Amino acid sequence: MQNDHPELDRFDRAILKALAGDGRISITDLARTIGLSKSPTQARLRRLEKEGIITGYRALFDPIRLGMDHVSFVEVRLSDTREAALAEFNAAVARVPEIEQVHLIAGNFDYLMKVRTHSMTDYRRVLADHISTLPYVSNTSTYVAMQAVKENALSDVI
């Protein structure tokens, strides 16, 4: 069986870890951080981008300072789980901006969503107007998060 995961050496991992901590780090500082000169560091960075390991760069925002501190996790059960129904649901859910994450689950329900809103009132509106009207939704269960204990920790496992 073929391994679809490229081999990453310690320099590749160091690049990923440094970028996870600061996506705006300069090539000079990145090279100094990982212990290589600029040219090989830049070549490795381009290779990681070309291979799709680095998929982009984005700014992170503080949701609490933006007033978006209400987080709910929603279990969703569908009335139809054939491929066409899943594809239609997936396309529709991508158009709801308050839904941060959606995962297809092997378990007692079909999808788990992370939804971020301003308030419980705002969440109720999103649930009624958007989530409940998604294709094939037959049932939802909501769990409100009281506190985020750990998030964005991929850099810890690189």
BALOBA-1460 file (C-alpha; in Angstrom, 3 decimals):
// residues 158
<rec num="1" residu="m" x="0.000" y="0.000" z="0.000"/>
<rec num="2" residu="q" x="1.291" y="3.429" z="-0.982"/>
<rec num="3" residu="n" x="1.895" y="6.074" z="1.670"/>
<rec num="4" residu="d" x="0.206" y="9.329" z="0.602"/>
<rec num="5" residu="h" x="1.867" y="11.251" z="3.425"/>
<rec num="6" residu="p" x="5.160" y="12.862" z="2.447"/>
<rec num="7" residu="e" x="8.116" y="12.300" z="4.716"/>
<rec num="8" residu="l" x="8.897" y="15.352" z="6.819"/>
<rec num="9" residu="d" x="12.332" y="15.741" z="8.348"/>
<rec num="10" residu="r" x="13.175" y="17.791" z="11.420"/>
<rec num="11" residu="f" x="13.643" y="20.980" z="9.369"/>
<rec num="12" residu="d" x="10.229" y="20.605" z="7.692"/>
<rec num="13" residu="r" x="8.623" y="20.046" z="11.083"/>
<rec num="14" residu="a" x="10.467" y="23.037" z="12.521"/>
<rec num="15" residu="i" x="9.160" y="25.207" z="9.659"/>
<rec num="16" residu="l" x="5.588" y="24.058" z="10.298"/>
<rec num="17" residu="k" x="5.895" y="24.619" z="14.041"/>
<rec num="18" residu="a" x="7.346" y="28.105" z="13.558"/>
<rec num="19" residu="l" x="4.619" y="29.070" z="11.062"/>
<rec num="20" residu="a" x="1.907" y="27.709" z="13.351"/>
<rec num="21" residu="g" x="3.170" y="30.109" z="16.004"/>
<rec num="22" residu="d" x="3.690" y="33.064" z="13.657"/>
<rec num="23" residu="g" x="2.443" y="32.845" z="10.065"/>
<rec num="24" residu="r" x="3.985" y="36.235" z="9.295"/>
<rec num="25" residu="i" x="7.549" y="35.308" z="10.265"/>
<rec num="26" residu="s" x="10.101" y="36.543" z="7.736"/>
<rec num="27" residu="i" x="12.223" y="34.070" z="5.776"/>
<rec num="28" residu="t" x="15.303" y="35.446" z="7.544"/>
<rec num="29" residu="d" x="13.815" y="34.832" z="10.991"/>
<rec num="30" residu="l" x="12.393" y="31.465" z="9.918"/>
<rec num="31" residu="a" x="15.803" y="30.368" z="8.640"/>
<rec num="32" residu="r" x="17.449" y="31.487" z="11.888"/>
<rec num="33" residu="t" x="14.770" y="29.677" z="13.936"/>
<rec num="34" residu="i" x="15.196" y="26.330" z="12.159"/>
<rec num="35" residu="g" x="18.984" y="26.534" z="11.760"/>
<rec num="36" residu="l" x="19.312" y="26.732" z="7.967"/>
<rec num="37" residu="s" x="20.278" y="29.513" z="5.595"/>
<rec num="38" residu="k" x="17.614" y="31.498" z="3.733"/>
<rec num="39" residu="s" x="17.821" y="29.707" z="0.345"/>
<rec num="40" residu="p" x="17.212" y="26.151" z="1.585"/>
<rec num="41" residu="t" x="14.570" y="27.428" z="4.009"/>
<rec num="42" residu="q" x="12.741" y="29.197" z="1.191"/>
<rec num="43" residu="a" x="13.013" y="26.100" z="-1.046"/>
<rec num="44" residu="r" x="11.575" y="23.904" z="1.711"/>
<rec num="45" residu="l" x="8.754" y="26.387" z="2.324"/>
<rec num="46" residu="r" x="7.845" y="26.408" z="-1.391"/>
<rec num="47" residu="r" x="7.926" y="22.580" z="-1.460"/>
<rec num="48" residu="l" x="5.629" y="22.357" z="1.590"/>
<rec num="49" residu="e" x="3.217" y="24.745" z="-0.142"/>
<rec num="50" residu="k" x="3.423" y="22.909" z="-3.496"/>
<rec num="51" residu="e" x="2.799" y="19.531" z="-1.830"/>
<rec num="52" residu="g" x="-0.309" y="20.942" z="-0.137"/>
<rec num="53" residu="i" x="1.032" y="20.523" z="3.390"/>
<rec num="54" residu="i" x="0.806" y="24.284" z="3.868"/>
<rec num="55" residu="t" x="-2.591" y="25.179" z="2.440"/>
<rec num="56" residu="g" x="-2.620" y="28.910" z="3.144"/>
<rec num="57" residu="y" x="-2.027" y="31.704" z="5.597"/>
<rec num="58" residu="r" x="-4.701" y="33.574" z="7.505"/>
<rec num="59" residu="a" x="-5.208" y="35.935" z="10.388"/>
<rec num="60" residu="l" x="-6.646" y="34.613" z="13.634"/>
<rec num="61" residu="f" x="-9.215" y="36.712" z="15.459"/>
<rec num="62" residu="d" x="-10.226" y="36.808" z="19.086"/>
<rec num="63" residu="p" x="-13.898" y="35.764" z="18.954"/>
<rec num="64" residu="i" x="-14.581" y="37.097" z="22.458"/>
<rec num="65" residu="r" x="-13.345" y="40.600" z="21.570"/>
<rec num="66" residu="l" x="-15.548" y="40.428" z="18.470"/>
<rec num="67" residu="g" x="-18.586" y="39.505" z="20.549"/>
<rec num="68" residu="m" x="-18.787" y="36.001" z="19.069"/>
<rec num="69" residu="d" x="-18.271" y="34.075" z="22.288"/>
<rec num="70" residu="h" x="-21.360" y="31.856" z="22.162"/>
<rec num="71" residu="v" x="-20.286" y="28.387" z="20.961"/>
<rec num="72" residu="s" x="-22.658" y="25.491" z="20.434"/>
<rec num="73" residu="f" x="-21.984" y="21.980" z="19.241"/>
<rec num="74" residu="v" x="-24.853" y="20.495" z="17.292"/>
<rec num="75" residu="e" x="-25.480" y="16.836" z="16.600"/>
<rec num="76" residu="v" x="-27.386" y="16.460" z="13.343"/>
<rec num="77" residu="r" x="-29.286" y="13.407" z="12.186"/>
<rec num="78" residu="l" x="-30.313" y="13.170" z="8.539"/>
<rec num="79" residu="s" x="-33.355" y="11.449" z="7.080"/>
<rec num="80" residu="d" x="-31.275" y="10.167" z="4.142"/>
<rec num="81" residu="t" x="-27.577" y="9.255" z="4.178"/>
<rec num="82" residu="r" x="-27.067" y="8.176" z="0.583"/>
<rec num="83" residu="e" x="-24.179" y="9.896" z="-1.219"/>
<rec num="84" residu="a" x="-26.397" y="12.356" z="-3.105"/>
<rec num="85" residu="a" x="-28.081" y="13.465" z="0.127"/>
<rec num="86" residu="l" x="-24.740" y="13.870" z="1.906"/>
<rec num="87" residu="a" x="-23.389" y="15.915" z="-1.010"/>
<rec num="88" residu="e" x="-26.440" y="18.190" z="-0.993"/>
<rec num="89" residu="f" x="-26.201" y="18.659" z="2.782"/>
<rec num="90" residu="n" x="-22.442" y="19.363" z="2.564"/>
<rec num="91" residu="a" x="-22.943" y="22.013" z="-0.122"/>
<rec num="92" residu="a" x="-25.747" y="23.707" z="1.823"/>
<rec num="93" residu="v" x="-23.948" y="23.721" z="5.170"/>
<rec num="94" residu="a" x="-20.931" y="25.419" z="3.577"/>
<rec num="95" residu="r" x="-23.126" y="28.462" z="2.904"/>
<rec num="96" residu="v" x="-23.990" y="29.123" z="6.577"/>
<rec num="97" residu="p" x="-21.302" y="31.502" z="7.914"/>
<rec num="98" residu="e" x="-22.036" y="30.894" z="11.611"/>
<rec num="99" residu="i" x="-21.108" y="27.221" z="11.217"/>
<rec num="100" residu="e" x="-17.357" y="27.059" z="11.881"/>
<rec num="101" residu="q" x="-16.803" y="23.334" z="11.529"/>
<rec num="102" residu="v" x="-18.755" y="20.337" z="10.266"/>
<rec num="103" residu="h" x="-17.672" y="16.722" z="10.667"/>
<rec num="104" residu="l" x="-19.294" y="13.586" z="9.273"/>
<rec num="105" residu="i" x="-19.448" y="11.199" z="12.227"/>
<rec num="106" residu="a" x="-19.546" y="7.424" z="12.569"/>
<rec num="107" residu="g" x="-21.913" y="7.030" z="15.503"/>
<rec num="108" residu="n" x="-25.455" y="7.613" z="16.725"/>
<rec num="109" residu="f" x="-25.814" y="10.784" z="14.632"/>
<rec num="110" residu="d" x="-24.544" y="11.852" z="11.228"/>
<rec num="111" residu="y" x="-22.803" y="15.223" z="11.635"/>
<rec num="112" residu="l" x="-21.262" y="17.280" z="14.419"/>
<rec num="113" residu="m" x="-21.174" y="21.054" z="13.914"/>
<rec num="114" residu="k" x="-19.427" y="23.820" z="15.778"/>
<rec num="115" residu="v" x="-21.543" y="26.981" z="15.593"/>
<rec num="116" residu="r" x="-20.357" y="30.401" z="16.776"/>
<rec num="117" residu="t" x="-22.794" y="33.273" z="17.373"/>
<rec num="118" residu="h" x="-23.170" y="36.456" z="19.418"/>
<rec num="119" residu="s" x="-25.715" y="35.096" z="21.880"/>
<rec num="120" residu="m" x="-28.214" y="32.361" z="22.655"/>
<rec num="121" residu="t" x="-30.886" y="34.427" z="20.892"/>
<rec num="122" residu="d" x="-28.704" y="34.656" z="17.811"/>
<rec num="123" residu="y" x="-28.013" y="30.901" z="17.979"/>
<rec num="124" residu="r" x="-31.754" y="30.147" z="18.173"/>
<rec num="125" residu="r" x="-32.245" y="32.196" z="14.986"/>
<rec num="126" residu="v" x="-29.426" y="30.333" z="13.184"/>
<rec num="127" residu="l" x="-30.853" y="27.002" z="14.330"/>
<rec num="128" residu="a" x="-34.400" y="27.840" z="13.211"/>
<rec num="129" residu="d" x="-33.622" y="29.708" z="9.992"/>
<rec num="130" residu="h" x="-30.569" y="27.843" z="8.733"/>
<rec num="131" residu="i" x="-29.592" y="24.590" z="10.444"/>
<rec num="132" residu="s" x="-33.095" y="23.106" z="10.727"/>
<rec num="133" residu="t" x="-33.822" y="23.977" z="7.106"/>
<rec num="134" residu="l" x="-30.708" y="22.280" z="5.697"/>
<rec num="135" residu="p" x="-31.495" y="19.406" z="3.305"/>
<rec num="136" residu="y" x="-32.468" y="16.103" z="4.948"/>
<rec num="137" residu="v" x="-32.148" y="17.335" z="8.558"/>
<rec num="138" residu="s" x="-34.507" y="15.258" z="10.669"/>
<rec num="139" residu="n" x="-33.246" y="15.974" z="14.192"/>
<rec num="140" residu="t" x="-30.716" y="18.140" z="16.038"/>
<rec num="141" residu="s" x="-29.346" y="18.193" z="19.577"/>
<rec num="142" residu="t" x="-27.471" y="21.228" z="20.868"/>
<rec num="143" residu="y" x="-24.736" y="21.412" z="23.500"/>
<rec num="144" residu="v" x="-23.598" y="24.855" z="24.624"/>
<rec num="145" residu="a" x="-19.903" y="25.246" z="25.429"/>
<rec num="146" residu="m" x="-19.156" y="27.060" z="28.682"/>
<rec num="147" residu="q" x="-15.413" y="27.466" z="28.066"/>
<rec num="148" residu="a" x="-12.841" y="26.563" z="25.418"/>
<rec num="149" residu="v" x="-10.139" y="24.640" z="27.240"/>
<rec num="150" residu="k" x="-7.897" y="23.832" z="24.257"/>
<rec num="151" residu="e" x="-8.027" y="24.946" z="20.618"/>
<rec num="152" residu="n" x="-5.676" y="25.196" z="17.638"/>
<rec num="153" residu="a" x="-3.088" y="22.754" z="18.932"/>
<rec num="154" residu="l" x="-1.911" y="21.127" z="15.670"/>
<rec num="155" residu="s" x="1.510" y="22.707" z="16.169"/>
<rec num="156" residu="d" x="1.893" y="20.569" z="19.308"/>
<rec num="157" residu="v" x="1.838" y="17.323" z="17.300"/>
<rec num="158" residu="i" x="4.062" y="18.338" z="14.385"/>
